[in-house]
Amino acid sequence: MLRLTTLAAGLLLSANVFALSLSDLSQQDASGGLKDALIQGAQVAVKQLGTPGGFSNNPDVRIELPGKLGKAAKTMKMMGMGAQVDQLEASMNKAAEAAVPQAQALLVDAVKKMTVADAKSILSGPQDSATQYLNKSSREQIRAKFLPIVKQATDQVGLAQQYNAFAGQAASFGVVDAKSSTVESYVTEQALDGLFEMIAQQEASIRQNPAGAATSLAKKVFGAL
């Protein structure tokens, strides 16, 4: 009888542990666990994208010519000029891959500056709320780091100048938006979009499977959501 009582008490205690909710966590733990998970997600995203093929081999983030330029590129391929288009698109993806590692320190800094109020809002918000926070708090600084690296890489390709001449005219007529008017600005925005897309995927993965978090505190926090 005593053994049964002890077993029942143990099972009840275990159930209470697994039933831990966000309100049961201290603000310090909730904030710390979120920061751990965000740094993990940012580092994984940068590592995946900042390697050869990180953009070009990933259909979710691969960079291609935009809008009507993309349609023109298809026509060029049909006319036997595909090699030039392939060269430009390859250079755009390589430029993004070269730039992405510059984001890691800025992303980690943005996470460290997160307040307890920020953390509370993120944990109780939408499934991609942590990614939205990073996008809002660090995108401008990362853009400034990416632009010169992307420009240096794309300047080495002759067709990049042709892109800029055509896209600059197209932008004045509203055919291409201002952020796509030069190859470096277009690639930079695409690289940023790809980076935050991959961070969002990491966030979703940790929310769905807290056991995949790198630290015990992050496991505890996301397990309580």
VOGU-3710 file (C-alpha; in Angstrom, 3 decimals, decimal comma):
1> mlrlttlaag> 0,000/0,000/0,000  2,843/2,345/0,918  4,574/1,583/-2,378  1,389/2,372/-4,333  0,966/5,637/-2,434  4,583/6,604/-3,108  4,211/5,715/-6,803  1,021/7,761/-7,099  2,684/10,740/-5,427  5,646/10,433/-7,772
11> lllsanvfal> 3,427/10,332/-10,847  1,475/13,355/-9,613  4,708/15,290/-9,041  5,936/14,358/-12,526  2,664/15,479/-14,068  2,970/18,852/-12,320  6,505/19,283/-13,670  5,431/18,515/-17,232  2,420/20,798/-16,858  4,658/23,803/-16,192
21> slsdlsqqda> 3,242/26,889/-17,860  4,826/30,181/-18,872  3,281/31,922/-15,855  5,191/29,526/-13,577  8,555/30,752/-14,880  10,420/33,707/-13,441  10,805/36,664/-15,775  14,563/36,132/-15,672  14,228/32,487/-16,741  11,726/33,308/-19,489
31> sgglkdaliq> 13,967/36,048/-20,867  17,136/33,955/-20,586  15,604/30,921/-22,280  14,275/32,995/-25,151  17,655/34,663/-25,650  19,402/31,277/-25,697  16,998/29,988/-28,348  17,253/33,138/-30,468  21,046/33,121/-30,459  20,945/29,443/-31,407
41> gaqvavkqlg> 18,526/30,138/-34,273  20,556/33,074/-35,565  23,818/31,141/-35,478  22,320/28,143/-37,291  20,751/30,387/-39,963  24,024/32,242/-40,569  25,961/28,990/-40,753  23,522/27,467/-43,254  23,423/30,508/-45,538  26,999/31,770/-45,221
51> tpggfsnnpd> 28,559/28,825/-47,026  28,954/28,001/-50,757  25,518/27,000/-52,030  23,799/28,386/-48,927  21,511/30,512/-51,096  21,863/29,007/-54,564  21,059/25,447/-53,454  18,131/26,389/-51,213  14,866/26,932/-53,143  13,392/28,832/-50,166
61> vrielpgklg> 15,960/31,644/-50,427  17,654/31,312/-53,849  18,038/34,747/-55,471  16,821/35,208/-59,037  16,278/38,285/-61,178  13,179/40,223/-60,052  9,854/40,847/-61,765  10,056/41,763/-65,448  13,812/41,372/-65,364  13,180/37,745/-64,466
71> kaaktmkmmg> 10,860/37,409/-67,469  13,493/39,046/-69,665  16,055/36,585/-68,310  13,873/33,667/-69,401  13,678/35,185/-72,873  17,457/35,585/-72,951  17,826/31,922/-72,079  15,498/30,976/-74,920  17,661/33,088/-77,268  20,834/31,267/-76,259
81> mgaqvdqlea> 22,055/33,955/-73,839  21,389/31,863/-70,747  25,056/31,694/-69,759  25,118/35,433/-69,057  21,971/35,233/-66,943  23,282/32,203/-65,065  26,526/34,065/-64,395  24,713/37,060/-62,952  22,368/34,971/-60,794  25,295/32,867/-59,569
91> smnkaaeaav> 27,165/36,046/-58,622  24,117/37,391/-56,780  23,820/34,257/-54,680  27,559/34,119/-53,993  27,465/37,768/-52,915  24,682/37,008/-50,440  26,595/33,992/-49,115  29,686/36,158/-48,616  27,741/38,861/-46,775  25,661/36,773/-44,366
101> pqaqallvda> 28,414/35,958/-41,815  28,599/39,696/-41,060  25,126/39,454/-39,531  25,922/37,136/-36,648  27,497/39,645/-34,261  24,717/42,178/-34,906  22,000/39,565/-34,328  23,584/38,415/-31,069  23,899/42,043/-29,944  20,207/42,647/-30,702
111> vkkmtvadak> 19,281/39,579/-28,633  21,400/40,735/-25,685  19,686/44,142/-25,723  16,244/42,534/-25,455  14,325/43,660/-22,375  12,165/41,504/-20,094  9,113/43,270/-21,529  10,284/42,392/-25,062  10,717/38,757/-24,059  7,278/38,573/-22,450
121> silsgpqdsa> 5,659/40,036/-25,571  7,542/37,635/-27,853  6,747/34,507/-25,861  3,044/35,338/-25,754  2,962/36,523/-29,385  2,698/34,864/-32,823  4,816/31,867/-33,841  7,363/34,096/-35,597  7,348/36,951/-33,082  11,014/36,425/-32,113
131> tqylnkssre> 12,050/36,652/-35,762  9,915/39,778/-36,199  11,709/41,338/-33,218  15,140/40,621/-34,706  14,071/41,899/-38,115  12,809/45,150/-36,641  15,740/45,699/-34,282  18,692/44,730/-36,477  17,761/44,878/-40,182  19,053/48,416/-40,797
141> qirakflpiv> 22,439/47,717/-39,191  22,813/44,414/-41,065  21,869/46,104/-44,359  24,700/48,601/-43,863  27,157/45,723/-43,375  25,867/43,734/-46,354  25,799/46,477/-49,015  29,559/47,051/-49,532  30,269/43,301/-49,556  27,513/42,634/-52,076
151> kqatdqvgla> 28,598/45,564/-54,247  32,199/44,403/-54,330  31,099/40,914/-55,385  28,584/41,966/-58,043  30,829/44,675/-59,523  33,105/41,900/-60,751  30,414/40,679/-63,139  29,995/42,673/-66,346  26,289/41,972/-66,626  25,742/43,672/-63,263
161> qqynafagqa> 26,307/47,046/-64,936  23,698/46,144/-67,559  21,290/45,192/-64,778  21,796/48,560/-63,082  21,256/50,511/-66,305  18,077/48,647/-67,190  16,665/48,426/-63,659  17,376/52,112/-63,009  15,199/53,067/-65,974  12,576/50,480/-65,035
171> asfgvvdaks> 12,383/51,867/-61,493  11,658/55,375/-62,810  8,591/53,973/-64,577  7,487/51,930/-61,602  8,253/48,598/-63,290  10,813/47,703/-60,617  10,689/49,043/-57,042  13,413/51,345/-55,742  15,059/48,598/-53,675  15,610/46,621/-56,881
181> stvesyvteq> 17,005/49,536/-58,909  20,648/48,437/-58,442  21,895/44,891/-58,277  23,600/45,450/-54,911  20,490/46,878/-53,254  18,323/44,104/-54,682  20,701/41,331/-53,582  21,088/42,916/-50,150  17,318/42,951/-49,569  17,021/39,388/-50,841
191> aldglfemia> 19,855/38,303/-48,557  18,128/39,955/-45,597  14,820/38,311/-46,476  16,549/34,948/-46,775  18,339/35,378/-43,465  15,157/36,159/-41,549  13,293/33,386/-43,375  15,843/30,882/-42,087  15,714/32,339/-38,564  11,912/32,014/-38,680
201> qqeasirqnp> 12,299/28,361/-39,650  14,625/27,832/-36,685  12,171/29,572/-34,356  9,302/27,407/-35,616  11,414/24,279/-35,148  12,214/25,111/-31,508  8,602/26,041/-30,752  7,406/22,742/-32,212  10,181/20,670/-30,639  11,569/22,336/-27,486
211> agaatslakk> 13,846/19,326/-26,931  15,838/20,561/-29,925  16,874/23,723/-28,071  20,577/23,932/-27,256  20,260/24,837/-23,553  18,212/23,380/-20,704  16,768/26,824/-19,959  15,534/27,245/-23,517  14,027/23,739/-23,396  12,245/24,682/-20,171
221> vfgal> 10,860/27,960/-21,512  9,653/26,686/-24,888  8,331/23,534/-23,288  6,030/25,757/-21,224  4,467/27,493/-24,249
//
